[in-house]
Amino acid sequence: MSRVKVKFPDEKPLLTVTIPVRIGDINYGGHMGNDSVLSIIHEARVQLLASFGMTEMNAGGVGLIMADAAIAYKGEGFYGDTLEVIIYATEFSSVSFDLLYHISAMRNGAKTDIAHAKTGMVCFDYNIRKVTSLPEELKSRLENL
């Protein structure tokens, strides 16, 4: 069985955010649940857009929809961890782009990888409920220009 692999670019990341692991993120196994990782990357994406003065409903004049997601779990996250999420943008098309997330935690002075993730984001006009063009303003921000 092939595994999901997320390859991070050599370029400078767009943003690094920190997000605490909440008690509600912990599952019956005593570690962060896989559903919580998706919630954490959603929070990281919202913080990225906010750093641009944008939202998921108005990202340069368009909305965004997550078309796909892939997560490669690398280690356990625990209650009390503060996660570092490093965000990159890649794979631009006329209507979409990918965001990559490198999630780690510091423990005992060493960085521990928790997950590598990717979300495929599509520009969407919620008024007419159709895919629309990637605005130049958003693309420029994502390309770190």
C-alpha positions as CSV (number, residue, x, y, z in Angstrom):
1,M,0.0,0.0,0.0
2,S,1.4,3.4,-0.9
3,R,1.5,6.1,1.7
4,V,0.6,9.7,1.4
5,K,3.7,11.8,1.0
6,V,3.7,15.6,1.3
7,K,6.9,17.2,-0.2
8,F,7.6,20.7,1.2
9,P,9.1,23.2,-1.1
10,D,12.6,24.8,-0.5
11,E,11.1,28.3,-0.5
12,K,10.4,30.3,2.5
13,P,7.1,29.4,4.2
14,L,4.2,31.8,4.1
15,L,3.5,31.8,7.8
16,T,4.2,29.8,11.0
17,V,1.4,29.7,13.5
18,T,1.2,28.1,16.9
19,I,-2.0,26.2,18.0
20,P,-2.4,24.5,21.4
21,V,-3.8,21.0,21.6
22,R,-7.1,21.3,23.4
23,I,-8.6,18.6,25.7
24,G,-11.3,18.1,23.1
25,D,-8.6,17.1,20.5
26,I,-7.7,14.0,22.6
27,N,-9.3,10.7,21.7
28,Y,-9.7,7.4,23.6
29,G,-6.1,6.5,22.8
30,G,-4.9,9.4,24.9
31,H,-3.5,11.3,21.9
32,M,-4.7,13.8,19.4
33,G,-7.4,12.3,17.1
34,N,-7.0,12.3,13.4
35,D,-10.1,14.5,13.0
36,S,-8.4,17.1,15.2
37,V,-5.5,17.4,12.8
38,L,-7.9,18.4,10.1
39,S,-9.5,21.0,12.4
40,I,-6.0,22.3,13.3
41,I,-5.0,22.8,9.6
42,H,-8.4,24.6,9.1
43,E,-7.5,27.0,12.0
44,A,-4.0,27.5,10.5
45,R,-5.5,28.3,7.1
46,V,-7.9,30.8,8.6
47,Q,-4.9,32.5,10.4
48,L,-3.0,32.6,7.2
49,L,-5.8,34.3,5.4
50,A,-6.3,36.7,8.3
51,S,-2.6,37.7,8.0
52,F,-3.5,38.8,4.4
53,G,-6.6,40.7,5.7
54,M,-8.8,38.0,4.1
55,T,-11.3,35.3,5.1
56,E,-12.4,32.0,3.5
57,M,-15.6,33.8,2.3
58,N,-13.7,36.8,0.9
59,A,-10.2,35.9,-0.2
60,G,-9.4,38.6,-2.7
61,G,-13.1,38.8,-3.7
62,V,-13.8,35.0,-3.9
63,G,-14.7,32.3,-1.5
64,L,-12.6,29.2,-0.9
65,I,-13.7,25.6,-0.8
66,M,-11.5,22.7,0.3
67,A,-11.6,20.2,-2.6
68,D,-9.4,17.6,-1.0
69,A,-7.2,16.9,1.9
70,A,-4.3,14.5,2.6
71,I,-2.7,13.9,6.0
72,A,0.4,11.8,6.7
73,Y,0.6,11.1,10.5
74,K,4.1,11.2,11.8
75,G,3.8,11.1,15.6
76,E,1.4,11.6,18.5
77,G,0.1,15.0,19.7
78,F,-0.8,15.3,23.4
79,Y,-2.9,17.6,25.6
80,G,-0.6,20.4,26.6
81,D,1.4,20.4,23.4
82,T,1.7,23.6,21.5
83,L,1.8,22.8,17.8
84,E,3.9,24.7,15.3
85,V,2.2,24.8,11.9
86,I,4.4,25.9,9.0
87,I,2.3,26.8,5.9
88,Y,3.4,26.7,2.2
89,A,1.5,27.3,-1.0
90,T,2.1,25.3,-4.2
91,E,0.5,23.9,-7.4
92,F,-1.3,27.0,-8.7
93,S,-3.9,26.7,-11.5
94,S,-6.3,29.3,-12.9
95,V,-8.9,28.4,-10.2
96,S,-7.0,26.6,-7.4
97,F,-3.9,26.0,-5.3
98,D,-2.6,23.7,-2.6
99,L,-1.6,24.6,0.9
100,L,0.9,22.4,2.7
101,Y,1.2,22.2,6.5
102,H,4.2,20.9,8.5
103,I,2.9,20.2,12.0
104,S,5.3,19.6,14.9
105,A,5.6,20.0,18.6
106,M,8.6,20.8,20.9
107,R,9.1,18.2,23.6
108,N,12.2,18.0,25.9
109,G,14.0,20.5,23.7
110,A,13.5,18.6,20.5
111,K,11.1,19.1,17.7
112,T,8.8,16.1,17.0
113,D,6.9,15.8,13.8
114,I,3.2,15.3,14.3
115,A,1.8,15.4,10.7
116,H,2.4,16.6,7.2
117,A,-0.8,17.7,5.4
118,K,-2.1,19.1,2.1
119,T,-5.4,20.8,1.3
120,G,-6.5,21.5,-2.3
121,M,-8.3,24.9,-2.3
122,V,-10.6,25.9,-5.1
123,C,-11.9,29.5,-5.6
124,F,-15.7,29.6,-5.5
125,D,-18.3,32.2,-6.1
126,Y,-21.0,31.5,-3.5
127,N,-23.5,33.8,-5.2
128,I,-23.7,31.8,-8.3
129,R,-22.4,28.5,-6.7
130,K,-19.6,28.0,-9.3
131,V,-15.9,27.7,-9.4
132,T,-14.2,31.0,-10.3
133,S,-10.8,32.4,-11.2
134,L,-8.0,32.7,-8.7
135,P,-7.7,36.4,-8.0
136,E,-4.3,38.0,-8.7
137,E,-4.3,39.6,-5.2
138,L,-4.6,36.2,-3.5
139,K,-2.1,34.5,-5.8
140,S,0.5,37.2,-5.2
141,R,0.1,36.8,-1.4
142,L,0.3,33.1,-1.7
143,E,3.4,33.2,-3.9
144,N,5.0,35.3,-1.2
145,L,5.7,38.3,-3.5
